[in-house]
Amino acid sequence: MAERRLPLHAAAPVVTALTGGICAAVAAGTLGGRGVLSALLATAVVALFFWSGLLPLLVARAAPEQAGLAMIVLLTNYGLRLVMALVVLAAATRAGVVDAGAVGLTLIVCSLAWTTTQAALLTRSGGT
């Protein structure tokens, strides 16, 4: 029987969503609805931040002979993603809708989950 596996690009979002769900459950128990909203917002920010990071890789694959262009797209993309994440989180925190501690902790845990999953899968697959 053939073994079914998630593709490399789909495994990290699934693990991150599960991790975010666990963070939301913990936040619900400690902070109530505000904690759940905080954890879900942080999980969404992490997922969008890392998913949007695939754009420079697509540009690099489309035009491998233009490494300079790929570097410019990479740096611009990263800067814009960072600013957008900070603006969303600052606006939500200032509005008093979310708990800053729950957001921060969930951001760290989900980022570690995404990065660890990617590293483990790439190491296991031989980097391809």
N, CA, C and O of each residue as an XYZ file, in Angstrom:
512
protein
N       0.833     -1.172      0.000
C       0.000      0.000      0.000
C       0.884      1.244      0.000
O       1.835      1.332      0.777
N       0.573      2.203     -0.868
C       1.370      3.416     -0.999
C       1.150      4.331      0.202
O       0.035      4.486      0.700
N       2.237      4.922      0.642
C       2.178      5.832      1.781
C       1.764      7.221      1.300
O       2.343      7.753      0.353
N       0.755      7.807      1.958
C       0.282      9.153      1.600
C       0.978     10.176      2.485
O       0.976     10.066      3.712
N       1.570     11.167      1.844
C       2.228     12.245      2.569
C       1.743     13.582      2.027
O       1.372     13.703      0.860
N       1.756     14.567      2.892
C       1.483     15.925      2.445
C       2.675     16.420      1.640
O       3.816     16.092      1.965
N       2.428     17.207      0.591
C       3.556     17.816     -0.104
C       4.310     18.743      0.845
O       3.746     19.226      1.827
N       5.573     18.986      0.553
C       6.402     19.815      1.428
C       5.785     21.182      1.685
O       5.837     21.685      2.807
N       5.204     21.786      0.659
C       4.666     23.130      0.830
C       3.360     23.146      1.627
O       2.922     24.217      2.048
N       2.732     22.000      1.843
C       1.464     21.957      2.575
C       1.628     21.511      4.020
O       0.736     21.748      4.834
N       2.718     20.886      4.355
C       2.876     20.346      5.707
C       3.044     21.440      6.754
O       2.423     21.371      7.815
N       3.854     22.429      6.485
C       4.102     23.489      7.473
C       2.830     24.282      7.806
O       2.598     24.569      8.980
N       1.999     24.646      6.821
C       0.762     25.343      7.181
C      -0.173     24.487      8.040
O      -0.845     25.005      8.933
N      -0.217     23.194      7.775
C      -1.081     22.312      8.565
C      -0.580     22.235     10.003
O      -1.363     22.362     10.945
N       0.713     22.029     10.171
C       1.293     21.961     11.522
C       1.114     23.296     12.240
O       0.814     23.321     13.434
N       1.295     24.399     11.526
C       1.126     25.720     12.125
C      -0.320     25.960     12.537
O      -0.576     26.522     13.602
N      -1.264     25.541     11.707
C      -2.677     25.699     12.056
C      -3.033     24.869     13.292
O      -3.768     25.333     14.164
N      -2.516     23.659     13.364
C      -2.759     22.829     14.548
C      -2.134     23.459     15.795
O      -2.745     23.466     16.864
N      -0.935     23.978     15.656
C      -0.268     24.647     16.766
C      -1.051     25.885     17.188
O      -1.214     26.142     18.381
N      -1.528     26.643     16.224
C      -2.340     27.816     16.527
C      -3.638     27.440     17.227
O      -4.108     28.166     18.103
N      -4.217     26.307     16.841
C      -5.420     25.825     17.516
C      -5.166     25.477     18.972
O      -5.989     25.757     19.844
N      -4.019     24.864     19.225
C      -3.648     24.542     20.608
C      -3.433     25.831     21.398
O      -3.875     25.946     22.541
N      -2.751     26.802     20.781
C      -2.547     28.093     21.449
C      -3.883     28.777     21.723
O      -4.057     29.388     22.777
N      -4.825     28.681     20.792
C      -6.145     29.284     20.983
C      -6.888     28.607     22.131
O      -7.576     29.271     22.906
N      -6.750     27.295     22.239
C      -7.406     26.575     23.339
C      -6.821     26.988     24.684
O      -7.555     27.196     25.650
N      -5.507     27.105     24.744
C      -4.861     27.534     25.994
C      -5.269     28.968     26.320
O      -5.566     29.286     27.472
N      -5.283     29.831     25.304
C      -5.657     31.230     25.517
C      -7.122     31.354     25.929
O      -7.474     32.231     26.718
N      -7.970     30.481     25.399
C      -9.385     30.497     25.780
C      -9.540     30.164     27.259
O     -10.371     30.746     27.955
N      -8.737     29.227     27.722
C      -8.812     28.847     29.124
C      -8.290     29.910     30.068
O      -8.735     29.995     31.212
N      -7.358     30.716     29.609
C      -6.763     31.722     30.486
C      -7.341     33.118     30.289
O      -7.467     33.873     31.253
N      -7.696     33.474     29.049
C      -8.138     34.839     28.762
C      -9.545     34.939     28.190
O     -10.070     36.039     28.023
N     -10.153     33.811     27.894
C     -11.499     33.839     27.324
C     -11.471     34.154     25.829
O     -10.521     33.814     25.123
N     -12.524     34.805     25.372
C     -12.684     35.103     23.942
C     -11.598     35.995     23.385
O     -11.180     35.839     22.238
N     -11.141     36.929     24.198
C     -10.063     37.820     23.757
C      -8.783     37.035     23.476
O      -8.045     37.356     22.544
N      -8.524     36.014     24.278
C      -7.354     35.176     24.067
C      -7.459     34.357     22.797
O      -6.478     34.197     22.071
N      -8.661     33.833     22.526
C      -8.871     33.062     21.291
C      -8.624     33.948     20.076
O      -7.926     33.551     19.143
N      -9.198     35.149     20.091
C      -8.998     36.075     18.979
C      -7.519     36.423     18.813
O      -7.025     36.525     17.690
N      -6.827     36.603     19.912
C      -5.396     36.917     19.869
C      -4.606     35.790     19.215
O      -3.767     36.036     18.348
N      -4.874     34.564     19.627
C      -4.147     33.413     19.087
C      -4.466     33.197     17.614
O      -3.573     32.884     16.827
N      -5.721     33.359     17.238
C      -6.092     33.163     15.831
C      -5.491     34.246     14.938
O      -5.053     33.960     13.823
N      -5.471     35.487     15.423
C      -4.848     36.567     14.651
C      -3.354     36.300     14.467
O      -2.827     36.454     13.365
N      -2.685     35.907     15.522
C      -1.248     35.634     15.436
C      -0.961     34.465     14.500
O       0.004     34.503     13.736
N      -1.792     33.430     14.556
C      -1.610     32.280     13.662
C      -1.778     32.704     12.207
O      -1.001     32.295     11.345
N      -2.789     33.522     11.934
C      -3.009     33.999     10.566
C      -1.846     34.858     10.081
O      -1.429     34.741      8.929
N      -1.327     35.709     10.938
C      -0.190     36.566     10.559
C       1.031     35.713     10.221
O       1.719     35.977      9.235
N       1.299     34.699     11.029
C       2.449     33.818     10.764
C       2.266     33.083      9.438
O       3.183     33.037      8.618
N       1.089     32.512      9.233
C       0.838     31.756      7.997
C       0.969     32.653      6.769
O       1.607     32.269      5.789
N       0.374     33.837      6.811
C       0.464     34.752      5.664
C       1.889     35.252      5.454
O       2.336     35.406      4.317
N       2.596     35.505      6.545
C       3.974     35.984      6.436
C       4.847     34.948      5.728
O       5.584     35.283      4.800
N       4.766     33.703      6.161
C       5.619     32.679      5.562
C       5.149     32.273      4.173
O       5.977     32.013      3.301
N       3.848     32.213      3.948
C       3.353     31.857      2.614
C       3.739     32.906      1.588
O       4.137     32.567      0.473
N       3.625     34.180      1.954
C       3.975     35.231      1.001
C       5.481     35.265      0.718
O       5.921     35.901     -0.240
N       6.254     34.591      1.537
C       7.694     34.504      1.303
C       8.063     33.597      0.143
O       9.231     33.522     -0.239
N       7.084     32.910     -0.417
C       7.363     32.047     -1.563
C       7.527     32.830     -2.865
O       8.082     32.304     -3.830
N       7.052     34.079     -2.909
C       7.138     34.880     -4.125
C       8.561     35.012     -4.667
O       8.774     34.779     -5.857
N       9.541     35.378     -3.838
C      10.903     35.472     -4.378
C      11.432     34.149     -4.934
O      12.208     34.140     -5.890
N      11.017     33.048     -4.343
C      11.458     31.755     -4.865
C      10.891     31.503     -6.251
O      11.574     30.950     -7.112
N       9.652     31.904     -6.469
C       9.051     31.745     -7.793
C       9.740     32.633     -8.818
O       9.942     32.218     -9.960
N      10.101     33.841     -8.426
C      10.815     34.748     -9.335
C      12.187     34.171     -9.656
O      12.617     34.201    -10.809
N      12.877     33.648     -8.653
C      14.212     33.082     -8.871
C      14.156     31.874     -9.804
O      15.057     31.681    -10.620
N      13.108     31.062     -9.689
C      12.976     29.907    -10.580
C      12.607     30.326    -11.988
O      13.035     29.693    -12.953
N      11.809     31.394    -12.124
C      11.372     31.844    -13.447
C      12.517     32.487    -14.227
O      12.592     32.358    -15.449
N      13.398     33.173    -13.522
C      14.503     33.869    -14.187
C      15.808     33.593    -13.440
O      16.336     34.486    -12.778
N      16.341     32.354    -13.537
C      17.543     32.013    -12.769
C      18.778     32.809    -13.171
O      19.708     32.937    -12.376
N      18.806     33.340    -14.376
C      19.975     34.089    -14.813
C      19.987     35.523    -14.291
O      20.978     36.234    -14.462
N      18.890     35.957    -13.653
C      18.812     37.322    -13.129
C      18.804     37.288    -11.598
O      17.793     37.583    -10.960
N      19.920     36.931    -11.042
C      20.023     36.807     -9.584
C      19.853     38.153     -8.895
O      19.325     38.216     -7.785
N      20.287     39.211     -9.527
C      20.132     40.551     -8.945
C      18.673     40.928     -8.787
O      18.278     41.491     -7.766
N      17.870     40.617     -9.796
C      16.437     40.890     -9.726
C      15.790     40.076     -8.613
O      14.944     40.582     -7.875
N      16.180     38.845     -8.501
C      15.632     37.987     -7.454
C      15.986     38.532     -6.070
O      15.160     38.475     -5.159
N      17.188     39.055     -5.901
C      17.587     39.611     -4.608
C      16.787     40.866     -4.282
O      16.381     41.063     -3.137
N      16.560     41.711     -5.276
C      15.754     42.916     -5.058
C      14.326     42.545     -4.668
O      13.755     43.130     -3.748
N      13.756     41.576     -5.369
C      12.399     41.125     -5.049
C      12.368     40.513     -3.653
O      11.421     40.739     -2.899
N      13.379     39.752     -3.310
C      13.445     39.125     -1.989
C      13.471     40.169     -0.877
O      12.687     40.086      0.068
N      14.355     41.137     -0.984
C      14.483     42.158      0.058
C      13.244     43.044      0.141
O      12.797     43.379      1.237
N      12.689     43.424     -1.001
C      11.473     44.239     -1.008
C      10.309     43.474     -0.418
O       9.551     44.008      0.393
N      10.166     42.224     -0.824
C       9.086     41.382     -0.309
C       9.196     41.212      1.196
O       8.198     41.321      1.909
N      10.384     40.948      1.678
C      10.571     40.750      3.114
C      10.242     42.033      3.879
O       9.556     41.991      4.900
N      10.725     43.153      3.391
C      10.446     44.430      4.054
C       8.959     44.739      4.111
O       8.449     45.158      5.150
N       8.265     44.536      3.008
C       6.823     44.787      2.972
C       6.062     43.823      3.881
O       5.122     44.229      4.565
N       6.456     42.569      3.892
C       5.787     41.594      4.769
C       5.982     41.958      6.228
O       5.050     41.857      7.026
N       7.169     42.376      6.579
C       7.460     42.747      7.962
C       6.649     43.973      8.384
O       6.075     43.995      9.472
N       6.604     44.983      7.529
C       5.836     46.185      7.836
C       4.347     45.867      7.964
O       3.690     46.339      8.892
N       3.815     45.073      7.043
C       2.392     44.728      7.101
C       2.057     43.944      8.370
O       1.028     44.197      8.996
N       2.900     43.013      8.752
C       2.650     42.238      9.973
C       2.672     43.156     11.190
O       1.821     43.036     12.071
N       3.628     44.062     11.244
C       3.716     44.987     12.372
C       2.528     45.930     12.427
O       2.022     46.219     13.511
N       2.073     46.416     11.275
C       0.920     47.327     11.233
C      -0.340     46.613     11.720
O      -1.094     47.166     12.520
N      -0.572     45.398     11.245
C      -1.760     44.641     11.662
C      -1.725     44.376     13.161
O      -2.717     44.588     13.858
N      -0.596     43.918     13.648
C      -0.495     43.604     15.078
C      -0.583     44.857     15.951
O      -1.217     44.828     17.005
N       0.040     45.949     15.530
C      -0.028     47.187     16.307
C      -1.451     47.736     16.331
O      -1.923     48.193     17.372
N      -2.132     47.693     15.194
C      -3.512     48.196     15.141
C      -4.429     47.370     16.035
O      -5.256     47.926     16.758
N      -4.290     46.063     15.990
C      -5.138     45.200     16.816
C      -4.846     45.389     18.296
O      -5.766     45.383     19.114
N      -3.594     45.553     18.645
C      -3.228     45.731     20.046
C      -3.683     47.092     20.562
O      -4.203     47.191     21.674
N      -3.495     48.135     19.770
C      -3.910     49.477     20.192
C      -5.428     49.584     20.314
O      -5.934     50.317     21.163
N      -6.145     48.862     19.477
C      -7.608     48.896     19.542
C      -8.127     48.166     20.777
O      -9.305     48.278     21.119
N      -7.260     47.427     21.436
C      -7.660     46.706     22.638
C      -8.442     45.444     22.353
O      -9.068     44.878     23.249
N      -8.408     44.999     21.103
C      -9.160     43.818     20.699
C      -8.455     42.536     21.120
O      -9.105     41.528     21.399
N      -7.130     42.575     21.165
C      -6.354     41.378     21.455
C      -5.456     41.605     22.669
O      -5.201     42.740     23.073
N      -4.996     40.521     23.224
C      -4.052     40.556     24.338
C      -2.635     40.448     23.770
O      -2.313     39.488     23.070
N      -1.802     41.428     24.073
C      -0.441     41.478     23.505
C       0.382     40.255     23.902
O       1.146     39.743     23.084
N       0.244     39.782     25.123
C       1.002     38.608     25.560
C       0.617     37.355     24.803
O       1.481     36.573     24.405
N      -0.686     37.160     24.601
C      -1.151     35.978     23.861
C      -0.721     36.047     22.404
O      -0.342     35.037     21.811
N      -0.781     37.244     21.829
C      -0.342     37.412     20.437
C       1.146     37.096     20.320
O       1.559     36.346     19.435
N       1.942     37.664     21.207
C       3.389     37.456     21.144
C       3.782     35.999     21.321
O       4.602     35.471     20.570
N       3.195     35.358     22.314
C       3.521     33.957     22.560
C       3.090     33.065     21.399
O       3.823     32.159     21.003
N       1.906     33.320     20.855
C       1.431     32.529     19.725
C       2.287     32.768     18.491
O       2.569     31.829     17.746
N       2.710     34.021     18.259
C       3.611     34.303     17.131
C       4.894     33.491     17.232
O       5.344     32.901     16.250
N       5.474     33.464     18.414
C       6.725     32.731     18.602
C       6.518     31.239     18.402
O       7.287     30.594     17.689
N       5.487     30.689     19.024
C       5.247     29.241     18.943
C       4.912     28.820     17.516
O       5.427     27.810     17.035
N       4.055     29.580     16.832
C       3.694     29.219     15.454
C       4.857     29.392     14.486
O       5.019     28.601     13.557
N       5.670     30.429     14.701
C       6.858     30.609     13.846
C       7.829     29.452     14.019
O       8.395     28.957     13.044
N       8.019     29.024     15.254
C       8.885     27.866     15.506
C       8.308     26.595     14.895
O       9.045     25.769     14.357
N       6.993     26.442     14.978
C       6.356     25.253     14.392
C       6.560     25.228     12.881
O       6.913     24.190     12.323
N       6.343     26.363     12.213
C       6.499     26.431     10.754
C       7.951     26.138     10.366
O       8.214     25.305      9.499
N       8.879     26.825     11.011
C      10.291     26.698     10.657
C      10.819     25.294     10.947
O      11.552     24.728     10.137
N      10.456     24.741     12.080
C      10.906     23.395     12.441
C      10.353     22.357     11.476
O      11.066     21.435     11.078
N       9.090     22.500     11.098
C       8.481     21.561     10.147
C       9.190     21.633      8.803
O       9.523     20.600      8.222
N       9.423     22.841      8.305
C      10.122     22.989      7.030
C      11.526     22.385      7.089
O      11.939     21.669      6.176
N      12.249     22.676      8.161
C      13.615     22.156      8.292
C      13.617     20.637      8.380
O      14.446     19.980      7.749
N      12.706     20.077      9.150
C      12.656     18.621      9.290
C      12.299     17.941      7.971
O      12.902     16.930      7.610
N      11.329     18.488      7.257
C      10.929     17.862      6.001
C      11.992     18.007      4.930
O      12.225     17.078      4.157
N      12.640     19.160      4.873
C      13.700     19.336      3.882
C      14.913     18.466      4.192
O      15.566     17.958      3.280
N      15.212     18.297      5.468
C      16.324     17.431      5.853
C      15.996     15.981      5.519
O      16.844     15.249      5.010
N      14.786     15.577      5.800
C      14.367     14.201      5.537
C      14.333     13.896      4.035
O      14.649     12.783      3.616
N      13.943     14.904      3.222
C      13.834     14.667      1.784
C      15.159     14.873      1.062
O      15.222     14.706     -0.156
N      16.201     15.225      1.768
C      17.498     15.419      1.146
C      17.668     16.799      0.543
O      18.562     17.014     -0.275
N      16.801     17.756      0.946
C      16.930     19.127      0.469
C      16.339     19.387     -0.893
O      16.575     20.444     -1.478
N      15.575     18.444     -1.410
C      14.967     18.663     -2.737
C      13.512     18.935     -2.624
O      12.842     19.142     -3.636
